[in-house]
Each structure stands twice: as structure tokens, then as C-alpha cells.
């Protein structure tokens, strides 16, 4: 397994709003790491944020919004 490719799989699924695929990819990565596999390299994602920080932050904000539960009007 390539954990960097798995992180890309997670991010792509989130961008597409496919939360089920994102969860499955997250589970795959988690199982890989728990079995002693190496972790994804954070440097690739750091380069993304350094190259275009505003667009990276905007994309990250959008991805996080997908993960937030719907807010109820009853609150």
C-alpha cells in the first residue's frame, strides 16, 4: 500500500463529497499504520500549502465543512 496515495484518495473523495469513500480510505490507512506500515509523508502536503497558501486554505475549509454535521435550526 502507498499511504501517500491513500491520503490523496481521502482528499479526492472529500472534494467530491463522497464521505463513504473517504471513510473507507481512512480505515484502510489506519489499518495499514496499526499493522506497522509507514505513515504518509507530510512534506507533499506542506508543499501544496506553501505554493498557494490561500487556495490551499480555502480548499481545506471546504473539506472541513463537509465533515461538520448539519446544524439544526432547533438549537
SETI-918554 format. One record per residue: residue in three letters; chain; residue number from 1; x, y, z of N, C-alpha, C in turn. Coordinates in Angstrom, 1 decimal. Layout:
% SETI-918554
- ALA	A	NUM	X	Y	Z	X	Y	Z	X	Y	Z
...
% end
This chain:
% SETI-918554
- UNK	A	1	0.8	-1.2	0.0	0.0	0.0	0.0	0.9	1.2	0.0
- UNK	A	2	0.4	2.2	-0.7	1.1	3.5	-0.7	0.3	4.5	0.1
- UNK	A	3	0.8	4.8	1.3	0.0	5.7	2.2	-0.2	7.1	1.6
- UNK	A	4	0.7	7.6	0.9	0.6	8.9	0.2	-0.6	8.9	-0.8
- UNK	A	5	-0.7	7.8	-1.5	-1.8	7.6	-2.5	-3.1	7.5	-1.7
- UNK	A	6	-3.1	6.9	-0.6	-4.3	6.7	0.2	-4.8	8.1	0.7
- UNK	A	7	-3.8	8.9	1.2	-4.2	10.3	1.6	-4.8	11.0	0.4
- UNK	A	8	-4.2	10.9	-0.8	-4.8	11.5	-2.0	-6.2	11.0	-2.2
- UNK	A	9	-6.4	9.7	-2.0	-7.7	9.1	-2.2	-8.7	9.7	-1.2
- UNK	A	10	-8.3	9.9	0.0	-9.2	10.5	1.1	-9.5	12.0	0.6
- UNK	A	11	-8.5	12.7	0.2	-8.8	14.1	-0.1	-9.7	14.2	-1.4
- UNK	A	12	-9.4	13.4	-2.4	-10.2	13.4	-3.6	-11.7	13.0	-3.2
- UNK	A	13	-11.9	12.0	-2.4	-13.2	11.7	-2.0	-13.9	12.8	-1.3
- UNK	A	14	-13.2	13.5	-0.4	-13.8	14.6	0.3	-14.2	15.8	-0.6
- UNK	A	15	-13.3	16.0	-1.6	-13.5	17.1	-2.6	-14.8	16.8	-3.4
- UNK	A	16	-15.0	15.5	-3.6	-16.2	15.0	-4.4	-17.4	14.9	-3.5
- UNK	A	17	-17.3	15.0	-2.2	-18.4	14.9	-1.3	-18.8	13.4	-1.1
- UNK	A	18	-17.8	12.5	-1.4	-18.1	11.1	-1.2	-17.5	10.7	0.2
- UNK	A	19	-18.3	10.9	1.2	-17.9	10.6	2.6	-17.7	9.1	2.8
- UNK	A	20	-18.5	8.3	2.2	-18.3	6.8	2.4	-16.9	6.4	1.9
- UNK	A	21	-16.5	6.9	0.7	-15.2	6.5	0.2	-14.1	7.1	1.1
- UNK	A	22	-14.3	8.3	1.6	-13.3	8.9	2.4	-13.1	8.1	3.7
- UNK	A	23	-14.2	7.7	4.3	-14.2	6.8	5.5	-13.5	5.5	5.2
- UNK	A	24	-13.8	4.9	4.1	-13.2	3.6	3.7	-11.6	3.8	3.5
- UNK	A	25	-11.3	4.9	2.9	-9.8	5.1	2.7	-9.2	5.4	4.0
- UNK	A	26	-9.8	6.2	4.9	-9.3	6.4	6.2	-9.1	5.2	7.0
- UNK	A	27	-10.1	4.3	6.9	-10.0	3.0	7.6	-8.8	2.2	7.0
- UNK	A	28	-8.7	2.2	5.7	-7.5	1.5	5.1	-6.2	2.0	5.6
- UNK	A	29	-6.1	3.3	5.6	-4.8	3.9	6.1	-4.6	3.6	7.6
- UNK	A	30	-5.6	3.7	8.4	-5.5	3.4	9.8	-5.0	2.0	10.0
- UNK	A	31	-5.7	1.0	9.3	-5.3	-0.4	9.5	-3.9	-0.6	9.1
- UNK	A	32	-3.5	0.0	8.0	-2.1	-0.1	7.5	-1.1	0.4	8.5
- UNK	A	33	-1.3	1.5	9.1	-0.4	2.1	10.1	-0.4	1.2	11.4
- UNK	A	34	-1.6	0.7	11.8	-1.7	-0.1	13.0	-0.9	-1.4	12.8
- UNK	A	35	-0.8	-1.9	11.6	-0.1	-3.2	11.3	1.4	-2.9	11.1
- UNK	A	36	1.8	-1.7	11.4	3.2	-1.4	11.3	3.7	-0.8	10.0
- UNK	A	37	2.7	-0.4	9.1	3.1	0.2	7.9	3.6	1.7	8.1
- UNK	A	38	4.3	2.2	7.1	4.9	3.5	7.3	3.8	4.6	7.1
- UNK	A	39	3.9	5.7	7.7	3.0	6.8	7.6	3.1	7.6	6.3
- UNK	A	40	2.1	8.3	5.9	2.3	9.2	4.7	3.3	10.3	5.0
- UNK	A	41	3.9	10.8	4.0	4.9	11.8	4.1	4.1	13.2	4.1
- UNK	A	42	4.3	14.0	5.2	3.5	15.2	5.2	4.1	16.3	4.3
- UNK	A	43	5.4	16.1	3.8	6.0	17.1	3.1	5.3	17.5	1.8
- UNK	A	44	4.7	16.5	1.1	4.0	16.7	-0.1	2.8	17.7	0.1
- UNK	A	45	2.1	17.6	1.3	1.0	18.4	1.6	1.5	19.8	2.1
- UNK	A	46	2.6	19.8	2.7	3.2	21.1	3.1	3.6	21.9	1.9
- UNK	A	47	4.1	21.2	0.9	4.5	22.0	-0.4	3.3	22.6	-1.0
- UNK	A	48	2.1	21.9	-1.0	0.9	22.4	-1.5	0.5	23.7	-0.8
- UNK	A	49	0.6	23.7	0.5	0.2	24.9	1.3	1.1	26.0	1.1
- UNK	A	50	2.4	25.7	0.9	3.4	26.7	0.7	3.3	27.4	-0.6
- UNK	A	51	3.0	26.6	-1.6	2.9	27.0	-3.0	1.8	28.0	-3.2
- UNK	A	52	0.7	27.7	-2.7	-0.5	28.5	-2.8	-1.3	28.5	-1.5
- UNK	A	53	-0.9	29.2	-0.5	-1.5	29.1	0.8	-3.0	29.5	0.8
- UNK	A	54	-3.3	30.5	0.1	-4.7	31.0	0.1	-5.7	29.9	-0.5
- UNK	A	55	-5.3	29.4	-1.6	-6.2	28.4	-2.3	-6.2	27.1	-1.4
- UNK	A	56	-5.0	26.7	-0.9	-5.0	25.5	0.0	-5.9	25.7	1.2
- UNK	A	57	-5.8	26.9	1.8	-6.7	27.1	3.0	-8.2	27.1	2.6
- UNK	A	58	-8.5	27.7	1.5	-9.9	27.7	1.0	-10.4	26.3	0.8
- UNK	A	59	-9.5	25.5	0.1	-9.9	24.1	-0.1	-10.0	23.3	1.2
- UNK	A	60	-9.1	23.5	2.1	-9.2	22.9	3.4	-10.5	23.3	4.1
- UNK	A	61	-10.8	24.5	4.1	-12.1	25.0	4.7	-13.3	24.3	4.1
- UNK	A	62	-13.3	24.1	2.8	-14.4	23.4	2.1	-14.4	22.0	2.5
- UNK	A	63	-13.3	21.3	2.6	-13.2	19.9	3.0	-13.7	19.7	4.5
- UNK	A	64	-13.3	20.6	5.3	-13.8	20.6	6.7	-15.3	20.8	6.9
- UNK	A	65	-15.8	21.6	6.0	-17.3	21.9	6.0	-18.0	20.6	5.7
- UNK	A	66	-17.5	19.8	4.8	-18.1	18.5	4.5	-18.2	17.6	5.7
- UNK	A	67	-17.2	17.7	6.6	-17.1	16.8	7.7	-18.0	17.3	8.9
- UNK	A	68	-18.4	18.5	8.9	-19.2	19.0	10.0	-20.6	18.5	9.9
- UNK	A	69	-21.2	18.1	11.0	-22.6	17.7	10.9	-23.5	18.9	10.6
- UNK	A	70	-24.6	18.6	9.9	-25.6	19.7	9.6	-26.1	20.3	10.9
- UNK	A	71	-26.1	21.6	10.9	-26.6	22.3	12.1	-28.1	22.3	12.1
- UNK	A	72	-28.7	22.1	13.2	-30.1	22.1	13.3	-30.7	23.4	13.6
- UNK	A	73	-31.8	23.8	13.0	-32.5	25.0	13.3	-33.1	25.0	14.7
- UNK	A	74	-33.2	23.8	15.2	-33.9	23.7	16.6	-32.9	24.0	17.7
- UNK	A	75	-31.7	24.3	17.4	-30.7	24.6	18.5	-30.9	25.9	19.0
% end
